[in-house]
């Protein structure tokens, strides 16, 4: 077994995939890094503070009705992003917030064992 094969066995596949993206499209890797930092920072900020107060927002987002909350939040942040003339118009942070809520929806489906990823063709 060569050194590269050994390395691949001990490195998380996600890390390898991100490095592959970085070589093919550095800006996409940069966008992923910013997104991951945004999500990471929410665990140091609002979610951890809320949980200390007994408020588990994520529990609501992962519940059966969480689907509607997540979709609403995605559209809310995207609408705010595209709306012109407001102090909060066009802010990149709203794109990351929208993506974060999309990920909440994906996690909700994972938690509910709804992992089937197949699309029907029309």
N, C-alpha and C positions, 0 to 999 in steps of 0.2 A: 504494500500500500504506500503510495507516494505521499509527500507532505500535504499537497493540496487536498487529496481525498481525506486524509486524517482531519484537516482543518474543517472540511465540510461536514464531517460527522459531529464535531463539537460546537459548531456555530449554528445558531438558530436559523432555520430556513428563511424567516422573514428578513434577517440581516442580509443574507445572500441575495434575496430578491431585490431589496432596496439598493444594494451595491450594483446589481445588474442594471437597474433603472438609472442609477447615477451615471453609469458609463454610457448608456444609450441616450439619456435625456437629463442632463444635470439640473435643469430648471424644475423638472417634475420631482426629482429627489429633494430639491430645496423646498418646494411646496409641501411635500410630505413631512419634511422636518419641521416646518412651521406649524403644520396641522397637529403633529404629535406633541409639540411643545405646548400648543394651545390646550389640547386635551389634558396633558400632564398637569398643567398649571391649574386647571379647574379642580383637580383632586387636592391641591394645596390650598385652594381658595374656597369657593362657595359651597361645594359639595361636602367637604370635610367640616366646615363650620356649621352647615345645616344639620348634618348627622349628629354633631355634638349636642344640638338642641332638640334632637329627637325627630327631626324632619328628614325623611328619606325620599328625596325627590326621585332618585333613580328607581325606587320601588314602584312609584306611580308610572314612570316611563316604560317600565318593563311589564306592567300589568296588561291585561287584555285590552283595556281602554287606552293604554299607552300609545297604541298605533295612531289614534286620532290626535293625541297631544304632540307626538313626534312630527307628524305630517303638518300640523298647524304651525309648529315652530319653524320647520323648514321653510314653509311658504312665507311666514312672517319675516324671517331674516332676509330671504331673497327679495321680497317686495321692498323692504327698506333699502336694500342695496341698489335696486334699479330705479327707485324713486329719486327724482331730481329736485333740488331746491331746499333740501332739509340739511341740517347740520350733520345728520347721521347718514346722508346719502352717499353711496359709493364706497363705504368703508370695507376694507378687505376683511376685517374681523367678523363682519356679518356673514361672509362666505364661509369662514371657518366654523362659526356657530351653526350655520345651516348644515354643513357636512357633519358636524358633531351630532346633531339630532338625527341625521340619516343613519349614522353609526349606532345611535341608541336604538333605532328601529331594527337594524340588523341584529344587534345583541338581544333585543326583545324576542326576535324570532328564534335565535339560537337557544335562549333560555326556555322557550316554549317548544323546543324540539321541532321547529318548522324550518328545517335546513334545505328542503328540496329546492334546488336551483335549476329549474327547467322552464323554458319559455315555450309557449305554443306558437306555431307559425300560422298566420292567417292565410 
